Amino acid sequence: MTAQRMVYLTASLMTLLGIALTGFARVSFVLYIPVAMLGFAGITGVCPGLLFWRRCGLK
């Protein structure tokens, strides 16, 4: 487990905790997108957001 993966997992878990404390029925479905992306990045090591922005031409 690398430090970068732990950052992704920590950010994902903290966002999910915020959603849980607010109430799953009260938050918008849009808040689940970063949780899923960061969780996927933490588990696999491939960050979908980073791939997207690199394909858009950013370094």
C-alpha positions in Angstrom: 0.0 0.0 0.0 1.5 3.3 -1.1 1.0 6.7 0.6 -0.9 7.9 -2.5 -3.4 5.1 -2.2 -3.9 5.8 1.5 -4.6 9.5 0.6 -7.3 8.3 -1.9 -8.9 5.9 0.6 -8.8 8.5 3.4 -10.5 11.1 1.3 -13.1 8.6 0.2 -13.8 7.5 3.7 -14.0 11.0 5.1 -16.5 12.0 2.4 -18.5 8.9 3.0 -18.5 9.7 6.7 -19.8 13.2 6.0 -22.6 11.8 3.9 -23.5 9.3 6.6 -23.6 12.0 9.3 -25.7 14.2 7.1 -28.1 11.3 6.2 -28.0 9.2 3.2 -31.5 10.3 2.2 -30.7 14.0 2.4 -27.6 14.3 0.3 -27.4 14.6 -3.5 -26.4 11.6 -5.5 -23.6 13.7 -6.9 -21.6 13.3 -3.7 -21.3 9.6 -4.3 -19.3 10.1 -7.5 -16.0 11.2 -5.7 -16.5 8.5 -3.1 -16.7 5.9 -5.8 -13.8 7.4 -7.8 -11.5 7.7 -4.8 -12.4 4.3 -3.5 -11.6 2.8 -6.9 -8.3 4.7 -7.0 -7.3 3.6 -3.5 -8.0 -0.1 -4.2 -6.6 -0.3 -7.8 -4.0 2.5 -7.9 -5.6 3.9 -11.0 -7.2 7.3 -10.5 -10.1 7.9 -13.0 -10.0 11.7 -12.4 -6.3 11.9 -13.1 -6.7 9.9 -16.3 -9.6 12.2 -17.4 -7.7 15.4 -16.9 -4.6 14.0 -18.6 -6.6 13.1 -21.6 -8.0 16.7 -21.6 -4.4 17.9 -22.1 -3.4 18.9 -18.6 -0.1 17.7 -17.1 
